[in-house]
């Protein structure tokens, strides 16, 4: 199981999917889920909406995770054949000295910087302005560059899945391919309750995929699955760490876009405690998720926010602990087992 | 072996100043396979000799060491604090994958604080190297078994090919010039020459050229030519301080250069239609191995050739393969041009 699990996360994180460009991820998910669902549709925004066990009795559970990741796009191509870039959710301080992959053909490029020999000490104390950074693909003229890349091509960090340390993984886009992987595992399992699973587009640019998916799906309760911030480095004060790797999935109490229903927090805590699954609370009010759209949908739907802690979120080297991921899967299964058979009216 | 493949393989290897063994092993066996007598001296320099008629000695020096990082503290929970060997711009380190050369090779990443803990003013500042941490994913106890203070760290980078026959990676400064020497050796394969030629891959250039001091002392060359990378033009650099990538070897002139050696290279380029550029060192002594080679023993007729390189001292340094090829040609043309000539006459000031 563990081998399949890491293979699945590798497949999902090595693939590319910026907001609006989630096709590669949709294709992987469709292939993974073949034979395990009642229906799979792609809507106008690129959300992939999957149903399983439709019409069966029991609590109708909605699962959601977003497919998109943070990254960059080609903004201009200058006369020297260099590409200037715009970013979606990436701290520009992460760009210098990286290899990137551009557009559908995955053209390789590098983001270099001025040689250190030609910088002044005070200059090295300042971040390099995004407008001063550019991608070099090896072309020496605009015409030459235009043979390989176009304006608007999406740009991805070249960062492959790595297993390291004590059960750690490093990849780009752990936020939120981990959530996608949890959903794939649940959908491929022998779960008996009706499920609608939403693989969202465009979360990173303002929760835009879930805005319409929430209108299409009708469920009794959602579990929104995320990769969330962990700042558990020794340089961070304990009260600012948000979550700690290895302490289990993080439960949301409140964030920038939702105050979670206490009744449902208690329910999932009960499922965790009865099954001896570790969990922690997400100790910050910052950040927003697709839960924002679900909990106000159709006159109000309960949402549980559950996330695998990740260090260096939104960077090409995000890190998580596989045990936290495994416990997230366990906890979702435990919740479904505990409450899946309860009648719809009860909720 | 294909020169590009050779270059890419030696750049993937690690070899921080003072710790060049891994790169040195690859370089030594490639030059040996190509027919040279090879040896390694006490400071780790790889010396490859292509024998000629033994009338005089020409030595080329390209440094195989690279800049790197070093463990200075094992922090709580499996995190490492580090400093540098040679000079990085700290702004190029965030989000890099690294290899810690401890008891075994340990993988790690240099992380960044998440945006919610970054006050908006901080996003304009660079993160200081002294505030950066390497995440090894190990707990404290296990990490202590694997890593010690003083262990060397390299950026994990696989060399890649870009369009236009450009190669990008780390340590092309100065293994690009080691590849140039390899190219020159191949050019001379079927030729005899008056000179015995020494291709020296030096150590410790990034921390003061101690390798070249020792190698030049040992070889006692008549002509000693340092080969090093030179700043290629990019938009943010002044044109007066840069050369052009793809436009051929930079033949350097200045007090650190023997004027007749400068002429020998310039004439070899002109006579053979090999592209070249000229640059003038406005400092009395070069920042390369040429500085120490010139003043070795009783003095050496020194030269300095530059290989255009973009983004020096980053892990995405870029070199054009045609510059590598042309520099190899220029060197072999210069060597062949010395055949039948009286060296003293050639070098007389």
Interface residues (C-beta under 8 A of the other chain):
Chain A: X78 X80 X82 X91 X93 X94 X96 X97 X98 X99 X107 X108 X109 X110 X111 X112 X113 X114 X115 X116 X117 X118 X119 X124 X125 X126 X127 X128 X132 X134 X136 X137 X138 X139 X140 X144 X145 X148 X159 X162 X164 X165 X166 X167 X168 X170 X229 X231 X232 X233 X234 X235 X236 X240 X242 X284 X286 X287 X311 X312 X313 X314 X315 X316 X317 X319
Chain B: X75 X76 X77 X78 X79 X87 X88 X89 X90 X91 X92 X93 X94 X95 X96 X97 X107 X108 X109 X110 X111 X112 X113 X114 X115 X116 X117 X118 X123 X124 X125 X126 X127 X128 X131 X133 X135 X136 X137 X138 X139 X142 X157 X160 X161 X162 X163 X164 X165 X166 X168 X231 X234 X235 X236 X237 X241 X245 X246 X287 X310 X311 X312 X313 X314 X315 X316 X317 X318
